[in-house]
Amino acid sequence: MKKENSIFVFEWFSAGCARTDHDSPKHRQLAREGFEMFSSVASDILRCRDWNVHGLAQTDSQFQPDPRITFHPISTGANVFDRIREISQLTDFVIIIAPESDMTLQQCVLHVAEREKKLLSPDVRFVQIATDKWETYQLLRSQDIPTIASQVIPLDEIDDRIFPFPLVVKPVDGCGSQNVHFICDNSSRSDFQSKTDADKNGSWLVQPFIAGKSISVSILDGQQRHILPATEQIFDAQPIGNYVENRDTLSENEQMRAAQLAQNVLDAVQPTMGYWGIDMILGPCTAGTNDVVVEINPRFTSSYSTLRTIVEFNLAEQMLDNAVSKM
């Protein structure tokens, strides 16, 4: 029987849906991070009065779920999109957390039953634009928002005639820091080209490397649009590495500059629903003349886990109140 005020929170990696070897260290790390994200969001929702949480998990999941959550099983090899549609029919609302790469997030959103009524995370059109980094770049440029110069280039044509070295090369539909490459000279370019899998030898987004602080700003969207405090993204290596965590380390000046860039992005995009993020780089000038937007993340970002510990309100409760009041 359908429960009132029920919400299906779907997180791709913790549900065991990643297209990687489930026994590999990479998969275990992604699954662990995904489960932490799911648990944070679900825990905050359960702190709200009269809300129940549903989730999706492998029958042999390694994680110990909160007993207050209603978990629906998915067996290995089952069609995850069918399960999303089935469970979304049982609940009042749905939050989708999935990577943009390979159109995964978009496909998940498309399979939400009655998504116009139920979806409490970004809608299909917003996901389409933000997933495509080239389309996002063109949108930002058209609105005179400072961003990083970009070109979409076939793998075998990447060199310093496009932009001077060093370069940053990433998939057009990439997710976070995954598969982002730093090309400092012709030797590293040749090494990258020779080691890239044949199925990934299409076009890549190529940008000049921009030094500065990597910043994440999160948005709660809906009837009202809230810009949350900016946090610094920490990586395990420089100039480009794997994501480690977000830290609340920014000065008042940096917070002000990040909020202004975020407001410019909000003014440029149509309102959507729920939680999403903006990545940016803050340069050394306190006047903000070197600050740039990197990309838009049409999903919950890892900064959620940090933000929920530093703001004085329940992020999920604010998101739910904001989103539901719009419906």
Secondary structure, DSSP 8 states (H G I E B T S, - for coil): ---TTEEEEEETTTTT--SS-TTSHHHHHHHHHHHHHHHHHHHHHHTSTT-EEEEEEETT-SS---TTSEEEEE-TT--HHHHHHHHHTTSSEEEEE--SGGGHHHHHHHTSTTHHHHB-S--HHHHHHHH-HHHHHHHHHHTT--B---EEEEGGG-STTTS-SSEEEE-TT--TTTT-EEE-SHHHHHHHHHHS-GGG-SEEEEEE---SEEEEEEEEESSS-EE---EEEEESSSSS--EEEEE----HHHHHHHHHHHHHHHHHS---SEEEEEEEEE-S-TT-TT-EEEEEE-S--THHHHHHHHSSS-HHHHHHHHHHTT-
